[in-house]
């Protein structure tokens, strides 16, 4: 059965994907709010607000929220990205309404206590410092800033120590009031649930959400005209490098070809980069590629962790493989393997209600 989307009277979109053979349901409230909707002053506020919604609502403290979900065998979480924030829960089908009730309560009625805001700011500052101490992650943060310098898309998701420390309760309240409205929200339900059931729950728990205009972000601009290099010196046991090219956005008709290209080059252990750089020459332990796709921009990324003495040689091999795939057609057998890997991974994902959501 295919998914069905309904638009409620207040502008909220509700999408259901019935999977009658499942015993679980997964729900997500997706909100069009993320790092792209921030500026340098409030960089990281989407992420901070996401953390705060798990600290309790006006009618439920955080202990009660956790016990209500986990006491039924369920799990819940949230995440912030460049373009969306998502709050999600997975439960047995018999407890479906409880999941929508609690997610809605968190999104509509968070307590946003001033003391909790100050405490969570300290937690996030430690999180930022932690990422800086993990070169494999920090190198990609630097790379993102190089791809889109002085733009929201190039700013760190968690913000900076300075921007997070400067945030006040009034800033958090204003950001929530601006972006957490019905036109910016999508409720998705997958698993053992019917469309009418989910629409009924949406009407019961999310009808009070106000209707405002959808939020907009500053379009990404690529002004790069020559290669850009940045080197950061730090006393670590291993050197981490990241290489990127500007690529198509997530709505481009070429997005599927980019996914297949990624599989061929570096998405698994049989990929060209893994074979050439690790298996054949033993220049690194870890090497992979990925595709980042946003509404109006994208990037193709290669990353590796290796000994500093192998860096130049590894880069030479990587660039050789990138040039080869530009100049030589991919053999039919290799292309077919990549397509089968893509289809297999997609089907594996579809077996889980949460991944499907």
C-alpha positions in Angstrom: 0.0 0.0 0.0 1.4 3.4 -1.0 1.7 6.3 1.4 -1.0 8.9 1.6 -0.5 12.6 2.5 -3.3 14.8 3.8 -3.2 18.5 4.6 -5.1 19.4 7.8 -7.1 22.6 8.2 -4.3 24.3 10.0 -1.8 23.5 7.2 -0.1 20.5 8.9 0.8 17.7 6.5 0.1 14.2 7.6 1.6 11.2 5.8 0.8 7.5 6.6 2.4 4.4 5.3 0.4 1.4 6.4 2.5 -1.8 6.9 -0.1 -4.2 8.2 2.3 -7.1 8.6 4.3 -5.2 11.2 3.8 -5.2 15.0 5.3 -1.7 15.5 4.6 1.8 14.5 7.1 4.6 14.0 6.2 8.3 14.1 8.2 11.4 13.3 7.3 15.1 13.5 9.5 16.7 11.0 10.0 20.5 11.2 11.5 22.8 8.5 14.1 24.3 10.9 17.8 23.7 11.0 21.2 25.3 10.6 20.3 26.8 7.3 17.7 29.0 9.0 20.2 30.5 11.4 22.8 33.2 11.2 26.2 33.7 12.9 24.6 35.2 16.0 22.2 32.3 16.7 24.2 29.5 15.1 23.3 26.3 16.9 19.9 27.4 18.2 18.0 24.6 16.2 20.2 22.0 17.9 19.8 23.6 21.3 16.0 23.7 21.0 16.0 20.0 19.9 17.9 19.1 23.1 15.5 21.2 25.3 12.4 19.5 24.0 13.5 16.3 25.8 13.7 18.2 29.1 10.0 18.1 29.8 6.7 19.8 28.9 4.3 21.9 30.8 2.5 18.7 31.9 5.2 16.0 31.8 8.7 16.2 33.3 11.5 14.5 31.4 11.5 11.5 33.7 7.8 10.9 33.0 8.4 11.2 29.2 11.2 8.6 29.3 9.3 6.2 31.5 6.1 6.5 29.4 7.9 5.5 26.2 10.5 3.1 27.5 8.0 1.5 30.0 6.1 0.3 27.0 9.1 -1.2 25.3 9.5 1.8 23.0 12.3 4.2 22.0 12.5 7.8 21.0 15.1 10.3 19.8 15.6 13.5 17.8 18.1 15.0 15.4 18.9 18.3 13.8 20.3 18.7 10.3 20.9 21.6 7.9 17.3 21.7 6.7 15.1 19.8 9.2 14.7 18.9 12.8 13.0 15.6 13.6 11.5 14.1 16.7 10.7 10.4 16.5 9.3 7.5 18.4 8.9 3.7 17.9 6.3 1.7 19.8 4.1 -1.4 19.6 1.0 -0.7 17.5 -1.3 -0.9 20.6 0.5 2.1 22.0 0.4 4.2 18.9 -1.7 7.0 20.3 0.7 7.4 23.2 3.5 8.1 20.8 1.7 10.9 18.9 0.5 12.3 22.2 4.0 12.6 23.7 5.7 13.9 20.5 3.0 16.5 20.0 3.3 17.6 23.7 7.1 17.9 23.3 6.8 20.0 20.2 3.8 22.2 21.2 4.3 22.6 24.9 8.0 22.4 25.9 8.7 23.8 29.3 11.9 25.7 28.1 12.9 26.4 31.7 15.6 29.0 31.9 17.8 26.9 34.3 17.6 23.9 31.9 18.6 26.2 29.0 21.7 27.3 30.8 22.5 23.7 31.8 22.0 22.4 28.2 24.2 25.2 26.8 27.0 23.8 28.9 26.3 20.3 27.6 26.4 21.5 24.0 29.7 23.4 24.5 31.2 20.2 25.8 29.8 18.4 22.7 31.4 21.0 20.4 34.7 20.6 22.2 34.4 16.8 21.9 33.9 17.0 18.1 37.0 19.2 17.8 39.0 16.5 19.6 37.8 13.9 17.0 39.8 14.7 13.9 37.7 12.4 11.7 34.6 14.5 12.4 36.3 17.9 12.8 37.9 17.7 9.3 34.4 17.5 7.7 33.2 20.5 9.7 36.2 22.5 8.3 35.4 21.1 4.8 31.8 22.3 5.0 32.9 25.8 5.9 35.3 25.8 2.9 32.5 24.7 0.5 30.1 27.4 1.6 32.1 30.1 3.3 30.3 32.8 5.3 26.9 31.2 4.5 24.5 29.4 6.8 25.0 26.1 5.0 28.7 26.3 5.9 28.1 26.8 9.6 28.4 24.0 12.2 25.2 22.3 13.2 25.9 22.6 16.9 27.0 26.2 16.6 30.2 27.7 18.1 31.1 28.0 21.7 30.6 31.8 21.4 27.2 31.6 19.7 25.8 29.0 22.1 27.0 30.8 25.2 25.3 34.0 24.0 21.8 32.5 23.6 19.1 33.6 26.0 15.7 32.2 26.8 14.0 35.0 24.7 16.1 33.9 21.7 15.0 30.3 22.1 11.3 31.3 22.5 11.4 33.5 19.5 13.0 30.8 17.3 10.4 28.2 18.4 7.5 30.6 17.8 8.8 31.4 14.3 9.5 27.9 13.0 7.5 25.5 15.0 4.2 26.1 13.2 1.8 23.9 11.2 3.0 25.0 7.8 6.5 24.0 8.7 5.5 20.5 10.1 5.0 17.1 8.8 3.7 14.2 10.8 4.7 10.8 9.4 3.4 7.4 10.6 4.6 4.0 9.3 3.8 0.5 10.4 0.6 -1.1 11.8 -1.6 2.0 11.5 -4.3 3.2 9.1 -4.4 6.6 7.4 -7.7 7.6 9.1 -6.2 6.7 12.5 -3.2 8.9 12.1 -5.3 11.8 10.7 -7.5 11.4 13.8 -4.6 11.6 16.1 -3.2 14.6 14.3 -6.5 16.4 14.7 -6.6 15.5 18.4 -3.1 16.4 19.3 -1.8 18.9 16.7 -4.8 20.9 15.7 -3.8 23.7 18.1 -0.7 24.4 16.1 -0.9 27.8 14.5 -0.9 28.4 10.8 1.9 30.7 9.5 3.9 31.2 6.3 6.5 28.5 5.6 10.1 29.4 6.5 12.7 30.2 3.9 16.5 30.0 4.0 19.2 31.9 2.2 20.1 30.2 -1.0 23.6 28.6 -1.2 26.1 30.4 -3.5 29.1 28.7 -5.1 31.7 31.5 -5.9 34.6 29.1 -6.1 36.9 29.6 -9.1 40.0 27.7 -8.1 41.0 24.9 -5.8 41.0 25.7 -2.1 43.3 24.1 0.5 43.3 24.4 4.3 45.8 22.6 6.6 45.2 22.4 10.4 48.2 21.3 12.5 47.4 19.3 15.7 49.3 16.8 17.7 47.4 13.6 16.8 48.5 10.0 16.0 46.8 10.1 12.6 46.2 12.6 9.8 42.7 13.0 8.5 41.9 14.4 5.1 38.7 15.4 3.3 38.3 16.3 -0.3 35.1 17.6 -1.9 33.5 18.8 -5.1 30.4 20.9 -5.5 27.6 18.6 -6.8 23.9 18.5 -7.7 21.1 19.2 -5.2 18.7 16.5 -3.8 16.0 17.3 -6.4 18.3 16.9 -9.4 17.4 14.1 -11.9 21.1 13.1 -11.6 20.8 12.3 -7.9 20.4 8.6 -8.5 23.4 8.5 -10.8 25.4 10.3 -8.1 24.4 7.6 -5.6 25.6 4.8 -8.0 28.9 6.8 -8.6 29.4 7.0 -4.9 29.0 3.2 -4.5 31.5 2.6 -7.3 34.1 5.0 -5.8 33.9 4.6 -2.1 30.7 3.5 -0.4 31.7 -0.1 0.4 34.6 -2.5 0.7 34.5 -3.5 -3.0 34.7 0.2 -4.1 37.6 1.5 -6.2 39.0 3.8 -3.6 38.9 1.2 -0.8 40.6 -1.4 -3.1 43.3 0.9 -4.5 44.2 2.9 -1.4 43.7 0.4 1.4 43.7 -3.1 0.0 46.4 -2.7 -2.7 48.7 -0.1 -1.2 47.8 -0.2 2.5 48.0 3.6 2.8 45.2 3.9 5.2 42.8 2.1 7.5 39.7 4.1 6.7 38.6 5.6 3.4 35.2 6.3 2.0 33.1 8.6 -0.1 29.7 10.1 0.4 27.2 12.4 -1.3 25.6 15.4 0.5 22.3 16.6 -1.0 20.5 19.7 0.0 17.5 21.5 -1.5 19.7 23.8 -3.7 23.2 22.5 -3.3 25.3 19.4 -2.8 28.8 17.9 -2.6 30.7 14.8 -3.4 33.1 14.0 -0.5 36.1 11.7 -0.1 37.6 11.2 3.4 40.4 9.2 4.8 42.4 8.6 8.0 46.1 7.7 7.5 49.7 8.2 8.6 51.0 11.7 7.6 53.9 10.0 5.6 51.2 8.4 3.3 49.1 11.5 2.7 50.7 12.7 -0.6 50.7 9.2 -2.1 47.1 8.6 -1.0 46.0 11.8 -2.6 47.7 11.0 -5.8 45.9 7.6 -5.9 42.6 9.2 -5.0 42.9 11.8 -7.8 44.0 9.2 -10.2 40.8 7.2 -9.5 38.6 10.3 -9.8 40.2 11.1 -13.2 39.8 7.5 -14.4 36.1 7.5 -13.7 35.8 10.7 -15.7 37.7 9.4 -18.7 36.8 5.7 -18.9 33.3 4.2 -19.0 32.4 2.0 -16.0 32.4 -1.7 -17.1 29.0 -3.2 -17.3 29.7 -5.8 -14.6 30.9 -3.2 -12.1 27.9 -1.0 -12.8 25.6 -3.9 -12.2 27.2 -4.7 -8.9 26.7 -1.1 -7.8 23.1 -1.1 -8.8 22.4 -4.3 -6.9 24.1 -2.9 -3.8 22.0 0.2 -4.0 18.8 -1.9 -4.4 19.7 -4.3 -1.6 20.5 -1.6 0.9 17.3 0.2 0.0 15.2 -2.9 0.6 17.0 -3.7 3.9 16.0 -0.2 5.0 12.4 -0.7 4.0 12.1 -3.7 6.4 12.2 -1.5 9.5 9.3 0.9 10.3 11.6 3.5 11.8 14.0 3.5 8.7 10.9 3.6 6.5 9.6 6.6 8.4 
